[in-house]
Amino acid sequence: FGGHLPIVIDSFQILLVVVLAIALSLAATVYPSYRASSVKPAEALRYE
């Protein structure tokens, strides 16, 4: 069946994937770090 699969990768697609990956990583880490920064260290260690 030919054995040839044409693949075209645009530089915009690569840039889009990289930007989205960074944005999702930042979005996934901002909220937990914000919550952790609002807890006092002595209070966090009390339940450890």
Secondary structure, 3 states (H helix, E strand, C coil): CCCCCCCCCCHHHHHHHHHHHHHHHHHHHHHHHHHHHCCCHHHHHHCC
